Amino acid sequence: MVEKEFLENKLSKLVEGAGVVKSVYGGFSIQVTKERAFNYAAVFRALLEAGQLISIEKQDETLVINAK
């Protein structure tokens, strides 16, 4: 649980001002609110280094990164 909280805090800092991180079902849902300012590479790297599988979807006009 501590590792998940650490990763959630790290992700929140990485997306600060450009996205919203939510903890869901043992993983994360990250809503991209400012596509040009969002640090995709750093977020993907942090998720992959934590062993998370990543999928990306479009909800309405918003990109959402799901990780488990």
Secondary structure per residue as TSV (DSSP state, phi and psi in degrees):
chain	resnum	aa	ss	phi	psi
A	1	M	-	360.0	-37.4
A	2	V	H	-63.0	-41.4
A	3	E	H	-61.7	-40.7
A	4	K	H	-65.5	-41.9
A	5	E	H	-64.7	-39.7
A	6	F	H	-61.5	-46.1
A	7	L	H	-64.9	-40.5
A	8	E	H	-62.0	-42.4
A	9	N	H	-64.3	-42.1
A	10	K	H	-62.4	-45.7
A	11	L	H	-63.0	-41.8
A	12	S	H	-59.7	-39.8
A	13	K	H	-68.3	-38.9
A	14	L	H	-66.8	-34.2
A	15	V	H	-99.2	1.7
A	16	E	T	-44.1	120.1
A	17	G	T	83.6	-8.9
A	18	A	T	-125.8	-1.1
A	19	G	E	-169.3	173.9
A	20	V	E	-129.5	127.0
A	21	V	E	-102.0	129.2
A	22	K	E	-126.9	137.6
A	23	S	E	-84.0	124.4
A	24	V	E	-141.3	131.6
A	25	Y	T	42.5	50.6
A	26	G	T	77.1	10.5
A	27	G	E	-148.4	-148.8
A	28	F	E	-139.9	149.9
A	29	S	E	-122.0	122.9
A	30	I	E	-119.2	115.0
A	31	Q	E	-90.8	124.9
A	32	V	E	-87.2	114.2
A	33	T	S	-99.2	-24.2
A	34	K	-	-135.1	93.7
A	35	E	T	-57.8	-41.2
A	36	R	T	-71.8	-27.7
A	37	A	T	-93.3	-12.8
A	38	F	-	-69.8	132.5
A	39	N	-	-91.0	76.6
A	40	Y	H	-56.3	-48.8
A	41	A	H	-58.9	-45.6
A	42	A	H	-66.3	-39.8
A	43	V	H	-66.9	-47.5
A	44	F	H	-61.6	-42.3
A	45	R	H	-62.0	-45.7
A	46	A	H	-61.9	-42.6
A	47	L	H	-66.5	-46.1
A	48	L	H	-65.8	-39.2
A	49	E	H	-65.7	-24.0
A	50	A	T	-89.5	4.7
A	51	G	T	80.1	17.6
A	52	Q	-	-84.3	143.3
A	53	L	-	-92.7	138.3
A	54	I	E	-115.1	136.8
A	55	S	E	-133.8	152.4
A	56	I	E	-126.1	135.5
A	57	E	E	-138.4	165.9
A	58	K	E	-113.5	121.0
A	59	Q	E	-112.2	113.8
A	60	D	T	57.5	-117.1
A	61	E	T	-109.3	14.7
A	62	T	E	-109.9	133.6
A	63	L	E	-78.3	137.2
A	64	V	E	-129.9	126.2
A	65	I	E	-100.0	122.1
A	66	N	E	-108.6	138.1
A	67	A	E	-138.5	139.8
A	68	K	-	-141.7	360.0
